[in-house]
């Protein structure tokens, strides 16, 4: 495979100086250069492609595999001001055993605010298969001094967070301050230590597919193999869609083909039904292949989704839908 400098010189080791120079060129010139570097997005083509994912039909064994795989990819989330240690403990019990059916796997992780990490660690216990993810860096706005954001990351890791979900500085990105965006991601990465980092782009605030692709490349260039890029905080009007998911999957594919570095993906917010989750998995299969069809490389940031996945699995097993009250209430953050 080619090195990063072969196709993307802006992201080569020497590219940092170019990025800093772009800060003085103004946002318009900065974005033109960045778009030239990573290539434009064919928005019409993206929408046509994702429309076809909704036409795929999964039956029997393939559908069962897809539903169970989606359960194992869920980051079960509660991000509310009224979160309590008791609520987090309940979430952890559900994460460990989403269903009475032993064929249904535990979820990938629980995702909580930094103050709730120690309570999640206590509820899950040592050696649990379910990981603990924590939003940090002044989630969801990111509007705090860098030192404050880094302190929050270090505290969450010290309390037991296996993964950190950070938000990028969207104001800096939209102002064309790309070097600053990368420097802050790199600082958070270092503060994570051995914990996995997920970088939230907040796609609704980036406005265009071109900017989503560009932000994806800026983040991936300073991430480690196995770190994630993520669509959204779940706190804005527009969150994960098949369209923005596709743009980010294609950026991951192109970056991997050029560098050999596998970056993982997490769509978050707005994915509430099993039918939607299966469509997202079709997108992963057709864009990145089987190597990304596991929870080390793909996650769903969701709460309500898990109930529908379990409900659909029960229907496949029994032939009938169970009443909603058979399933525990999900948090409503996502």
C-alpha positions in Angstrom: 0.0 0.0 0.0 1.1 3.5 -0.6 2.3 5.8 2.1 0.1 8.7 3.2 2.3 11.2 1.3 1.7 9.4 -2.0 -1.9 10.7 -2.5 -2.4 13.1 0.4 0.7 15.3 0.8 -1.1 17.7 3.1 -1.3 14.8 5.6 2.3 13.7 5.2 4.8 14.4 8.1 5.8 17.6 6.2 2.1 18.6 5.8 1.8 20.1 9.3 3.6 23.3 8.1 1.2 23.5 5.2 -1.8 23.2 7.5 -0.4 26.0 9.7 0.2 28.2 6.6 -3.4 27.7 5.6 -4.6 29.2 8.8 -3.3 32.5 7.5 -4.9 32.1 4.1 -8.5 32.5 5.3 -11.3 29.9 5.5 -12.2 29.9 1.8 -8.7 29.3 0.6 -8.1 26.8 3.3 -11.1 24.7 2.4 -10.3 24.9 -1.3 -6.9 23.4 -0.7 -8.3 20.8 1.7 -11.0 19.8 -0.7 -8.4 19.5 -3.5 -6.4 17.3 -1.3 -9.0 14.8 -0.2 -11.3 15.0 -3.3 -14.8 16.2 -3.6 -17.9 14.2 -2.7 -20.4 13.3 -5.4 -23.5 14.1 -3.3 -26.0 12.8 -5.8 -24.0 9.6 -6.2 -24.0 9.1 -2.4 -27.7 9.6 -2.1 -28.4 7.2 -5.0 -26.1 4.6 -3.5 -27.6 4.7 0.0 -31.1 4.6 -1.4 -30.3 1.1 -2.7 -29.3 -0.1 0.7 -33.0 0.2 1.8 -34.0 -2.2 -1.0 -31.8 -5.0 0.3 -33.7 -7.9 1.9 -32.1 -10.1 4.6 -33.9 -13.4 5.3 -33.6 -16.1 8.0 -30.0 -16.9 8.9 -28.6 -13.7 7.4 -31.2 -11.6 9.3 -30.5 -13.4 12.6 -26.8 -12.9 12.1 -27.3 -9.2 11.3 -29.6 -8.6 14.3 -27.2 -10.3 16.8 -24.2 -8.5 15.3 -26.0 -5.2 15.6 -26.7 -5.9 19.3 -23.0 -6.6 19.9 -22.1 -3.3 18.2 -24.3 -1.1 20.4 -22.8 1.5 22.7 -25.8 1.6 25.1 -26.0 5.3 26.1 -27.4 7.5 28.7 -26.4 11.2 28.6 -28.8 13.2 30.6 -28.6 15.7 33.4 -30.8 13.5 35.5 -28.5 10.4 35.3 -27.9 8.8 38.7 -25.7 5.9 39.9 -28.8 3.7 40.1 -29.8 4.5 36.5 -26.3 3.7 35.3 -26.2 0.4 37.2 -29.5 -0.5 35.6 -28.1 0.4 32.2 -25.1 -1.8 32.9 -27.3 -4.8 33.8 -29.1 -4.4 30.6 -25.8 -4.1 28.6 -24.6 -7.4 30.1 -27.8 -9.3 29.4 -30.0 -7.5 26.9 -32.4 -10.5 26.7 -33.3 -13.7 28.5 -32.4 -15.5 25.3 -28.8 -16.7 25.8 -28.2 -16.5 22.1 -28.4 -12.6 22.3 -24.9 -11.3 23.1 -24.0 -8.4 25.4 -23.6 -5.0 23.9 -20.2 -3.5 23.1 -20.1 -0.7 25.7 -22.1 1.6 27.9 -21.6 5.3 27.3 -21.9 7.7 30.1 -20.8 11.1 31.3 -17.4 11.2 33.1 -19.0 11.6 36.5 -20.8 8.3 36.0 -17.7 6.3 34.9 -16.8 5.0 38.4 -20.4 3.9 39.0 -20.4 2.0 35.7 -17.1 0.4 36.6 -18.5 -0.7 40.0 -21.7 -2.1 38.3 -19.9 -4.0 35.6 -17.1 -5.3 37.8 -13.6 -6.3 36.8 -13.1 -8.3 33.6 -16.5 -7.5 32.1 -17.0 -8.0 28.4 -18.9 -4.7 28.2 -16.6 -1.8 27.9 -17.1 1.7 29.4 -17.1 4.7 27.1 -17.3 8.2 28.3 -18.0 11.4 26.5 -15.5 14.1 27.4 -13.9 17.3 26.2 -16.9 19.5 27.3 -19.4 17.3 25.5 -21.4 18.2 23.5 -20.2 21.7 22.6 -16.5 21.4 23.1 -16.5 25.0 24.3 -14.0 24.9 27.1 -10.3 25.6 27.4 -8.1 22.7 26.1 -6.6 22.2 29.6 -10.0 21.7 31.0 -11.0 19.2 28.3 -7.8 17.2 28.8 -8.3 17.1 32.5 -11.8 15.7 32.0 -10.3 13.0 29.7 -7.6 12.0 32.2 -10.2 11.9 35.1 -12.5 9.6 33.1 -9.6 7.3 32.2 -8.4 7.2 35.8 -12.0 6.2 36.9 -12.0 3.2 34.5 -13.1 4.4 31.1 -12.0 2.1 28.3 -13.0 4.5 25.6 -13.3 8.3 25.2 -15.7 10.0 22.9 -14.4 13.5 22.2 -15.9 16.3 20.2 -13.8 18.3 17.7 -13.5 22.0 17.8 -16.1 22.8 15.1 -15.5 26.5 15.4 -11.8 26.1 14.6 -12.6 23.7 11.7 -15.1 26.0 10.1 -12.6 28.9 10.5 -10.0 26.9 8.5 -7.8 26.4 11.6 -7.1 22.8 10.6 -3.7 22.5 12.4 -5.4 23.5 15.6 -8.1 20.9 15.2 -5.5 18.2 14.6 -3.3 19.4 17.5 -6.2 19.2 19.9 -7.2 15.7 18.7 -3.6 14.6 19.1 -3.5 16.0 22.7 -6.7 14.1 23.6 -5.3 10.9 22.0 -2.2 11.2 24.2 -4.4 11.9 27.3 -6.3 8.7 26.6 -3.3 6.5 27.1 -4.3 3.0 26.2 -8.0 3.8 26.0 -9.6 3.9 22.6 -10.5 7.4 21.2 -13.6 8.2 19.2 -13.7 11.5 17.5 -17.1 13.1 17.1 -17.4 15.4 14.0 -20.9 16.6 14.8 -21.9 16.3 11.1 -25.0 18.6 11.3 -22.7 21.5 12.1 -20.3 20.8 9.3 -23.1 21.4 6.8 -21.8 19.6 3.7 -20.6 16.2 2.6 -17.3 17.8 1.4 -16.6 19.2 4.9 -17.6 15.8 6.5 -15.1 14.0 4.3 -12.4 16.7 5.0 -12.9 16.6 8.7 -12.7 12.8 8.6 -9.3 12.9 7.0 -8.0 15.5 9.5 -9.0 13.3 12.3 -7.8 10.0 10.9 -4.4 11.3 10.2 -3.6 11.7 13.9 -5.5 8.6 15.1 -4.2 5.2 16.0 -5.3 1.9 14.4 -8.6 0.9 16.0 -9.6 4.5 17.0 -12.9 5.7 15.7 -14.5 8.6 13.8 -18.1 9.2 14.9 -20.9 11.2 13.3 -22.7 13.0 16.1 -23.3 13.8 19.7 -27.0 12.9 19.4 -27.7 16.4 20.8 -28.5 18.2 17.5 -31.5 18.0 15.1 -29.6 16.0 12.5 -27.5 13.0 13.6 -26.5 9.8 11.8 -28.0 9.2 8.4 -27.1 6.6 5.7 -25.7 9.5 3.7 -23.3 11.0 6.2 -22.4 7.5 7.3 -21.5 6.6 3.7 -19.3 9.6 3.3 -17.3 8.7 6.4 -17.1 5.0 5.4 -15.7 6.0 2.0 -13.2 8.3 3.7 -12.1 5.4 6.0 -11.8 3.1 2.9 -9.7 5.6 1.0 -7.5 6.3 4.0 -7.0 2.6 4.6 -6.1 1.8 1.0 -3.6 4.6 1.0 -2.0 4.0 4.4 -2.9 0.6 5.6 -4.3 2.1 8.9 -7.7 0.7 9.8 -9.9 3.4 11.4 -13.2 2.3 13.0 -16.6 4.0 12.6 -19.5 4.9 14.9 -22.8 6.5 13.7 -24.7 7.9 16.6 -28.2 9.4 17.1 -31.3 8.7 15.2 -30.9 5.0 14.6 -33.8 3.6 16.5 -35.0 0.5 14.6 -33.6 -2.9 13.7 -34.5 -2.2 10.1 -32.3 0.9 10.1 -29.4 -0.9 11.8 -29.4 -3.6 9.1 -29.3 -1.0 6.4 -26.2 0.5 8.0 -24.6 -2.9 8.2 -25.3 -3.4 4.5 -23.4 -0.1 3.9 -20.5 -1.4 5.9 -20.4 -4.7 4.1 -20.5 -3.1 0.6 -18.1 -0.3 1.3 -15.5 -1.7 3.7 -16.1 -5.5 3.6 -16.3 -8.2 6.3 -13.3 -6.9 8.2 -15.4 -4.1 9.6 -18.4 -6.2 10.5 -17.5 -6.5 14.2 -17.6 -4.2 17.2 -13.9 -3.5 17.2 -14.4 -1.5 13.9 -18.1 -0.5 13.9 -20.5 0.6 16.6 -23.9 2.1 17.0 -24.3 5.0 19.4 -27.9 4.3 20.6 -30.3 3.6 23.3 -33.8 2.9 21.9 -32.2 0.7 19.2 -31.4 -2.1 21.5 -35.0 -2.7 22.5 -36.1 -3.0 18.9 -33.2 -5.4 18.1 -34.1 -7.6 21.0 -37.8 -7.4 20.0 -37.0 -8.5 16.4 -34.9 -11.4 17.7 -37.7 -12.6 19.9 -40.1 -12.4 16.9 -37.6 -14.5 14.8 -37.5 -17.1 17.6 -41.2 -17.3 18.5 -42.9 -16.1 15.3 -44.8 -13.4 17.2 -44.1 -9.9 18.4 -44.1 -9.4 22.1 -45.7 -6.4 23.7 -43.4 -3.4 24.4 -43.7 -3.8 28.1 -41.8 -7.0 27.9 -38.7 -4.9 27.2 -37.0 -2.6 29.7 -37.3 1.1 29.0 -34.3 2.6 27.2 -32.7 5.9 27.9 -33.7 8.6 25.5 -30.4 10.4 24.9 -30.1 8.9 21.4 
